Protein backbone atom coordinates (compact mmCIF):
# COMPACT_ATOMS: atom_id res chain seq x y z
CA UNK A 1 0.00 0.00 0.00
CA UNK A 2 1.34 3.44 -0.91
CA UNK A 3 2.05 5.88 1.87
CA UNK A 4 -0.58 8.38 0.73
CA UNK A 5 -3.20 5.62 0.79
CA UNK A 6 -2.21 4.77 4.36
CA UNK A 7 -2.48 8.44 5.31
CA UNK A 8 -5.90 8.68 3.65
CA UNK A 9 -7.03 5.65 5.65
CA UNK A 10 -5.74 7.19 8.88
CA UNK A 11 -7.77 10.34 8.14
CA UNK A 12 -10.97 8.34 8.61
CA UNK A 13 -12.00 9.39 12.08
CA UNK A 14 -14.87 9.13 14.51
CA UNK A 15 -15.78 12.78 13.99
CA UNK A 16 -17.27 13.53 10.58
CA UNK A 17 -15.80 17.04 10.66
CA UNK A 18 -12.30 15.58 10.96
CA UNK A 19 -12.96 13.10 8.14
CA UNK A 20 -13.92 15.92 5.82
CA UNK A 21 -11.20 18.41 6.73
CA UNK A 22 -8.34 15.89 6.87
CA UNK A 23 -9.34 14.07 3.67
CA UNK A 24 -9.61 17.37 1.81
CA UNK A 25 -6.18 18.42 3.08
CA UNK A 26 -4.57 15.12 1.99
CA UNK A 27 -6.10 15.34 -1.47
CA UNK A 28 -5.03 18.94 -2.03
CA UNK A 29 -1.73 19.32 -0.17
CA UNK A 30 -0.13 16.14 1.22
CA UNK A 31 1.90 15.28 -1.89
CA UNK A 32 3.39 18.79 -1.91
CA UNK A 33 4.64 18.63 1.68
CA UNK A 34 8.31 17.94 2.37
CA UNK A 35 9.32 14.88 4.40
CA UNK A 36 9.37 16.77 7.73
CA UNK A 37 5.91 18.22 7.12
CA UNK A 38 4.54 14.81 6.14
CA UNK A 39 5.99 13.34 9.33
CA UNK A 40 4.42 16.14 11.38
CA UNK A 41 1.06 15.50 9.73
CA UNK A 42 1.29 11.78 10.48
CA UNK A 43 2.10 12.71 14.11
CA UNK A 44 -1.08 14.81 14.23
CA UNK A 45 -3.01 11.76 13.03
CA UNK A 46 -1.76 9.87 16.11
CA UNK A 47 -3.77 12.23 18.31
CA UNK A 48 -7.25 11.40 19.65
CA UNK A 49 -10.11 13.00 17.74
CA UNK A 50 -11.25 15.66 20.22
CA UNK A 51 -7.83 17.21 20.95
CA UNK A 52 -7.00 17.14 17.23
CA UNK A 53 -10.27 18.87 16.37
CA UNK A 54 -9.61 21.46 19.09
CA UNK A 55 -6.23 22.18 17.52
CA UNK A 56 -7.74 22.51 14.04
CA UNK A 57 -10.50 24.74 15.39
CA UNK A 58 -7.91 26.94 17.13
CA UNK A 59 -9.08 26.12 20.64
CA UNK A 60 -5.80 24.44 21.56
CA UNK A 61 -2.24 25.37 20.64
CA UNK A 62 0.04 23.11 18.65
CA UNK A 63 3.06 21.58 20.36
CA UNK A 64 5.56 22.59 17.68
CA UNK A 65 5.98 25.30 15.05
CA UNK A 66 5.82 22.60 12.36
CA UNK A 67 2.44 21.43 13.65
CA UNK A 68 1.21 25.02 13.87
CA UNK A 69 2.14 25.67 10.23
CA UNK A 70 0.31 22.51 9.18
CA UNK A 71 -2.76 23.43 11.20
CA UNK A 72 -2.90 26.79 9.45
CA UNK A 73 -2.81 25.01 6.07
CA UNK A 74 -5.48 22.57 7.20
CA UNK A 75 -7.75 25.42 8.35
CA UNK A 76 -7.72 27.17 4.97
CA UNK A 77 -8.28 24.00 2.97
C-alpha positions in Angstrom: 0.0 0.0 0.0 1.3 3.4 -0.9 2.0 5.9 1.9 -0.6 8.4 0.7 -3.2 5.6 0.8 -2.2 4.8 4.4 -2.5 8.4 5.3 -5.9 8.7 3.6 -7.0 5.7 5.6 -5.7 7.2 8.9 -7.8 10.3 8.1 -11.0 8.3 8.6 -12.0 9.4 12.1 -14.9 9.1 14.5 -15.8 12.8 14.0 -17.3 13.5 10.6 -15.8 17.0 10.7 -12.3 15.6 11.0 -13.0 13.1 8.1 -13.9 15.9 5.8 -11.2 18.4 6.7 -8.3 15.9 6.9 -9.3 14.1 3.7 -9.6 17.4 1.8 -6.2 18.4 3.1 -4.6 15.1 2.0 -6.1 15.3 -1.5 -5.0 18.9 -2.0 -1.7 19.3 -0.2 -0.1 16.1 1.2 1.9 15.3 -1.9 3.4 18.8 -1.9 4.6 18.6 1.7 8.3 17.9 2.4 9.3 14.9 4.4 9.4 16.8 7.7 5.9 18.2 7.1 4.5 14.8 6.1 6.0 13.3 9.3 4.4 16.1 11.4 1.1 15.5 9.7 1.3 11.8 10.5 2.1 12.7 14.1 -1.1 14.8 14.2 -3.0 11.8 13.0 -1.8 9.9 16.1 -3.8 12.2 18.3 -7.2 11.4 19.6 -10.1 13.0 17.7 -11.2 15.7 20.2 -7.8 17.2 20.9 -7.0 17.1 17.2 -10.3 18.9 16.4 -9.6 21.5 19.1 -6.2 22.2 17.5 -7.7 22.5 14.0 -10.5 24.7 15.4 -7.9 26.9 17.1 -9.1 26.1 20.6 -5.8 24.4 21.6 -2.2 25.4 20.6 0.0 23.1 18.6 3.1 21.6 20.4 5.6 22.6 17.7 6.0 25.3 15.0 5.8 22.6 12.4 2.4 21.4 13.6 1.2 25.0 13.9 2.1 25.7 10.2 0.3 22.5 9.2 -2.8 23.4 11.2 -2.9 26.8 9.5 -2.8 25.0 6.1 -5.5 22.6 7.2 -7.7 25.4 8.4 -7.7 27.2 5.0 -8.3 24.0 3.0 
